Amino acid sequence: MTALRQRLIEDLQLRNFSTHTVEAYVRAVAKFSKRHGRSPDQLSGEQVRQHLLWMVKERRVSWSLYNQTRCALQFFFRVTLGRDEWFERLPCAKRPKRLPTVLSPEELRRLFEAAAREPKHQALLMTLYGAGLRISEALALKPADIDSRRMLIHVREGKGCKARMVKLSPQLLQVLRNYWRTARPKDWLFPQAADPSRPQDGGGGSRIVQRFAKLAGITRAVSPHTLRHSYATHLLDAGTDLRTIQVLLGHRNIKTTAIYLHVSQAKLAAAADPLAMLYPQSNTEAKNTEAKNPPVS
């Protein structure tokens, strides 16, 4: 490890950035350096601008990755190098707002059943959904974080280094116990197979979710975050208020949580029907109309 990289890591650690953020920022600076074939301290702010334009125009990366890279390079130049050039002309990109993908209860049951023969992977899938965790949060869990006496899960590696408690369901506890009896994990609840002293990485977790989604016959694109979206939406369908869901998910702003109002079947079904108010029909007339003209498939 070079002295410059070590300095960057230390600067990030001094500001109490999460392990995930430290790794992401170091990776972004390393890619910037590798593309130009020079040490990053020998490059300029204008080259940062060109690099970001290349990411958008040539690589067509997501706006999330663009913003993360911009923040990483800005931190490196401003804090680690003590320089300030061009960044005021590099605004953060406005991320497009997309509705989250939500799995139905039947799809979730098929997903968990597809992993029934692999206790570790079934436990990971059910933890992601049953506790509404981010993949980084689930993989950072240790056996001691499962509090079976109080039926809680202690999430220590939350986004923004914010710890929180989430509910531990009896069904999830049973699955975790079955997994623990077969694997006896020590340092991490979901360790790497090759090196149990290290937790499984996020990429591996994503591949696990995608593999079992395919086995379950789920044709939509599914990621670990899909299970978290499904958890939040199903809580809302069951009548849980937004503020409680915000706390359980660890959202800083309730506006982030409010997006689930757009995909909750219960909330959509409860909304008034303006056309029905304009053209009121009796129940008998409505049934006759439905029988003669079945819904469009």
Number of C-alpha atoms within 10 A of each C-alpha: 5 6 8 15 16 12 15 21 19 14 17 23 14 9 8 13 16 17 14 14 18 19 13 16 23 20 14 20 22 15 15 21 18 12 9 13 10 11 13 22 13 8 15 14 17 12 14 23 16 11 19 21 15 13 17 15 10 9 10 11 13 13 16 14 14 20 17 17 24 24 16 20 23 24 20 26 23 13 15 19 15 9 14 15 13 13 17 9 8 15 9 14 11 9 11 9 7 7 11 16 18 23 20 12 11 8 15 20 13 18 25 20 15 19 23 14 10 11 19 21 20 23 25 26 23 22 25 24 21 22 24 26 24 24 22 19 18 26 24 21 21 20 16 13 16 18 15 13 6 9 14 18 23 19 23 17 20 20 19 14 15 13 13 16 18 18 15 19 15 11 10 18 21 12 18 21 14 15 20 17 10 10 13 12 17 14 15 19 27 25 21 15 10 8 9 15 13 15 20 21 15 17 9 11 21 15 14 18 24 19 15 21 23 15 14 18 12 16 9 12 10 20 17 24 20 19 27 24 25 25 22 26 28 21 16 21 18 12 10 13 11 18 14 14 21 18 16 17 23 23 17 13 11 15 11 10 21 14 16 24 16 12 20 19 14 15 16 12 9 8 8 9 9 9 8 9 9 8 7 11 12 7 9 9 11 11 12 10 12 11 10 8 9 8 7 4 3
